[in-house]
Amino acid sequence: MSQDNMMKLECTVCKTTNYHSRKNKKMLKERLEMKKHCEKCKTHTVHKETK
């Protein structure tokens, strides 16, 4: 598995890194935003891609 396709998803409320995922950088140029469950906040919040 290539590490250059990996990305981290960070909670916008509490700033913790909760998820890791892969994306095709040739197809998707902008940063990803997903609504995921944060264990620390205990709610569904927006998670943004970080470097």
ZASELUM-575246 format. One line per field, with one value per residue: chain; residue number from 0; x, y, z of N, C-alpha, C, O, CB in turn. Coordinates in nm, 2 decimals, always signed. Each point is the difference from the previous one (the first is absolute). Glycine has a CB too. Layout:
# residues N
mol = (A,...)
seq = (NUM,...)
n_c1 = (X,...)
n_c2 = (Y,...)
n_c3 = (Z,...)
ca_c1 = (X,...)
ca_c2 = (Y,...)
ca_c3 = (Z,...)
c_c1 = (X,...)
c_c2 = (Y,...)
c_c3 = (Z,...)
o_c1 = (X,...)
o_c2 = (Y,...)
o_c3 = (Z,...)
cb_c1 = (X,...)
cb_c2 = (Y,...)
cb_c3 = (Z,...)
This chain:
# residues 51
mol = (A,A,A,A,A,A,A,A,A,A,A,A,A,A,A,A,A,A,A,A,A,A,A,A,A,A,A,A,A,A,A,A,A,A,A,A,A,A,A,A,A,A,A,A,A,A,A,A,A,A,A)
seq = (0,1,2,3,4,5,6,7,8,9,10,11,12,13,14,15,16,17,18,19,20,21,22,23,24,25,26,27,28,29,30,31,32,33,34,35,36,37,38,39,40,41,42,43,44,45,46,47,48,49,50)
n_c1 = (+0.08,+0.16,+0.08,-0.12,-0.30,+0.04,-0.22,+0.04,-0.32,+0.11,-0.30,-0.05,-0.01,+0.28,+0.20,-0.08,+0.16,-0.32,+0.16,+0.29,-0.16,+0.19,-0.06,+0.08,+0.24,-0.14,-0.28,+0.07,+0.16,-0.17,+0.14,-0.19,-0.22,-0.05,-0.25,+0.25,-0.17,+0.20,+0.05,+0.00,-0.30,-0.12,-0.05,+0.02,+0.28,+0.00,+0.22,+0.15,+0.15,+0.20,+0.21)
n_c2 = (-0.12,+0.21,+0.11,+0.15,-0.10,+0.11,+0.23,+0.01,+0.00,+0.26,-0.05,+0.28,-0.07,-0.07,+0.11,-0.36,-0.07,-0.14,-0.11,-0.12,+0.07,-0.09,+0.28,-0.12,+0.24,-0.06,+0.08,+0.24,+0.29,+0.00,-0.10,-0.26,+0.20,-0.31,+0.11,-0.19,-0.06,+0.25,-0.30,+0.31,+0.06,-0.29,+0.12,-0.14,+0.21,+0.06,-0.25,+0.27,-0.23,+0.05,+0.00)
n_c3 = (+0.00,-0.21,+0.30,-0.28,+0.10,+0.32,+0.01,+0.31,-0.03,+0.19,+0.14,-0.19,+0.33,+0.07,-0.27,+0.00,-0.27,+0.01,-0.26,-0.08,-0.28,-0.21,-0.13,-0.28,+0.11,-0.29,+0.13,+0.20,-0.12,+0.28,+0.26,-0.03,+0.13,+0.13,+0.16,+0.18,+0.24,+0.12,+0.16,+0.09,-0.06,+0.11,-0.34,-0.27,+0.02,-0.30,+0.01,-0.14,-0.15,+0.26,-0.22)
ca_c1 = (-0.08,+0.08,-0.03,-0.03,-0.15,-0.06,-0.03,-0.06,-0.12,+0.00,-0.12,+0.01,-0.04,+0.10,+0.13,+0.07,+0.00,-0.08,-0.01,+0.10,-0.06,+0.08,-0.06,+0.07,+0.03,-0.02,-0.15,-0.05,+0.10,-0.03,+0.00,-0.13,-0.08,-0.10,-0.06,+0.03,-0.03,+0.12,-0.02,+0.03,-0.12,-0.11,-0.10,+0.05,+0.05,+0.07,+0.15,+0.07,+0.13,+0.12,+0.13)
ca_c2 = (+0.12,+0.12,+0.10,+0.13,+0.01,+0.00,+0.13,+0.00,+0.08,+0.07,+0.06,+0.15,+0.05,-0.02,-0.01,-0.13,-0.08,-0.12,-0.09,+0.00,-0.05,+0.01,+0.07,+0.01,+0.15,+0.05,+0.03,+0.10,+0.10,+0.08,-0.08,-0.07,+0.03,-0.10,+0.01,-0.13,+0.00,+0.03,-0.07,+0.09,+0.09,-0.09,+0.04,+0.00,+0.14,+0.00,-0.04,+0.05,-0.06,+0.07,-0.05)
ca_c3 = (+0.00,-0.01,+0.11,-0.05,-0.02,+0.13,+0.06,+0.13,+0.01,+0.13,+0.05,+0.00,+0.13,+0.11,-0.06,+0.02,-0.12,+0.03,-0.11,-0.11,-0.12,-0.12,-0.11,-0.12,-0.01,-0.14,-0.03,+0.10,+0.03,+0.12,+0.12,+0.03,+0.12,+0.02,+0.13,+0.07,+0.14,+0.08,+0.13,+0.11,+0.00,+0.01,-0.10,-0.14,-0.03,-0.13,+0.00,-0.12,-0.03,+0.04,-0.06)
c_c1 = (+0.09,-0.04,-0.03,-0.15,-0.07,-0.03,-0.07,-0.12,-0.01,-0.13,+0.01,-0.03,+0.12,+0.14,+0.08,-0.01,-0.06,+0.00,+0.11,-0.07,+0.09,-0.08,+0.09,+0.03,+0.00,-0.14,-0.05,+0.11,-0.03,+0.00,-0.14,-0.06,-0.11,-0.07,+0.01,-0.02,+0.14,-0.03,+0.02,-0.12,-0.13,-0.12,+0.06,+0.04,+0.07,+0.15,+0.06,+0.14,+0.11,+0.12,+0.07)
c_c2 = (+0.12,+0.11,+0.13,+0.02,+0.01,+0.15,-0.01,+0.09,+0.05,+0.06,+0.15,+0.06,-0.01,-0.02,-0.13,-0.07,-0.13,-0.11,+0.02,-0.06,+0.02,+0.08,+0.00,+0.15,+0.05,+0.04,+0.11,+0.09,+0.08,-0.09,-0.05,+0.05,-0.11,+0.01,-0.14,+0.01,+0.02,-0.06,+0.10,+0.10,-0.08,+0.05,-0.01,+0.15,-0.01,-0.02,+0.05,-0.07,+0.09,-0.06,-0.09)
c_c3 = (+0.00,+0.10,-0.06,-0.03,+0.13,+0.04,+0.14,+0.00,+0.15,+0.03,+0.00,+0.14,+0.11,-0.05,+0.02,-0.13,+0.03,-0.11,-0.10,-0.12,-0.12,-0.11,-0.12,-0.02,-0.14,-0.03,+0.10,+0.04,+0.13,+0.12,+0.03,+0.13,+0.02,+0.14,+0.06,+0.15,+0.08,+0.14,+0.12,+0.02,+0.03,-0.09,-0.14,-0.03,-0.14,+0.03,-0.12,-0.01,+0.05,-0.07,+0.09)
o_c1 = (+0.09,-0.12,-0.05,-0.04,-0.13,+0.07,-0.04,-0.01,+0.01,-0.06,+0.10,+0.03,+0.04,+0.10,+0.12,-0.10,+0.04,-0.01,+0.06,-0.08,+0.11,-0.13,+0.12,-0.09,-0.01,-0.02,-0.08,+0.09,+0.09,+0.00,-0.10,+0.07,-0.08,+0.07,-0.06,-0.02,+0.10,-0.10,-0.06,-0.04,-0.10,-0.11,+0.12,-0.08,+0.02,+0.06,-0.05,+0.05,+0.00,-0.01,+0.10)
o_c2 = (+0.02,+0.02,+0.09,+0.11,+0.02,+0.09,-0.11,+0.10,-0.08,+0.06,+0.05,+0.11,+0.09,-0.02,+0.00,+0.01,-0.08,-0.12,+0.10,-0.09,+0.06,-0.01,+0.00,+0.07,+0.12,+0.09,+0.08,-0.04,+0.04,-0.13,+0.06,+0.03,-0.02,+0.05,-0.10,+0.11,-0.07,+0.02,-0.02,+0.02,+0.05,-0.03,-0.03,+0.09,-0.11,+0.05,-0.03,-0.05,+0.12,-0.11,-0.06)
o_c3 = (+0.08,+0.03,+0.07,-0.02,+0.00,-0.03,+0.03,-0.07,+0.09,-0.09,+0.05,+0.02,+0.06,+0.07,+0.00,-0.08,+0.08,+0.03,-0.01,+0.01,+0.02,+0.00,+0.01,-0.03,-0.02,-0.08,-0.05,+0.07,+0.07,-0.01,-0.03,+0.09,-0.10,+0.09,-0.05,+0.05,-0.03,+0.07,+0.10,+0.11,+0.04,+0.03,-0.02,+0.02,-0.05,+0.09,-0.11,+0.09,-0.02,-0.06,-0.03)
cb_c1 = (-0.28,+0.14,+0.20,+0.27,+0.15,+0.04,+0.01,+0.23,-0.13,+0.31,-0.15,-0.09,-0.28,-0.28,-0.11,+0.05,+0.17,-0.13,-0.31,+0.27,-0.34,+0.25,-0.26,-0.02,+0.15,+0.21,+0.05,-0.26,-0.05,-0.14,+0.29,+0.02,+0.13,+0.06,-0.11,+0.19,-0.30,+0.15,+0.14,+0.28,+0.22,+0.19,-0.23,-0.07,+0.01,-0.23,+0.01,-0.16,-0.10,-0.09,-0.08)
cb_c2 = (-0.14,-0.07,-0.21,-0.11,-0.15,-0.31,+0.20,-0.14,-0.05,-0.02,-0.26,-0.12,-0.15,-0.09,+0.25,-0.02,+0.19,+0.27,-0.10,+0.07,-0.01,-0.20,+0.14,-0.28,-0.15,-0.24,-0.32,-0.13,-0.02,+0.29,+0.08,-0.23,+0.27,-0.20,+0.28,-0.16,-0.09,+0.19,-0.19,-0.03,+0.11,-0.03,+0.19,-0.29,+0.17,+0.11,-0.17,+0.27,-0.24,+0.17,+0.26)
cb_c3 = (+0.04,-0.27,+0.08,-0.08,-0.21,+0.09,-0.26,+0.18,-0.27,+0.07,+0.09,-0.27,-0.12,+0.06,+0.02,+0.32,-0.16,+0.11,+0.03,+0.15,+0.08,+0.05,+0.15,-0.07,+0.21,+0.01,-0.03,+0.01,-0.32,-0.13,+0.12,-0.22,+0.08,-0.24,-0.02,-0.23,+0.00,-0.19,-0.21,-0.16,-0.19,+0.20,+0.19,-0.08,+0.30,-0.18,+0.26,-0.07,-0.18,+0.29,-0.10)
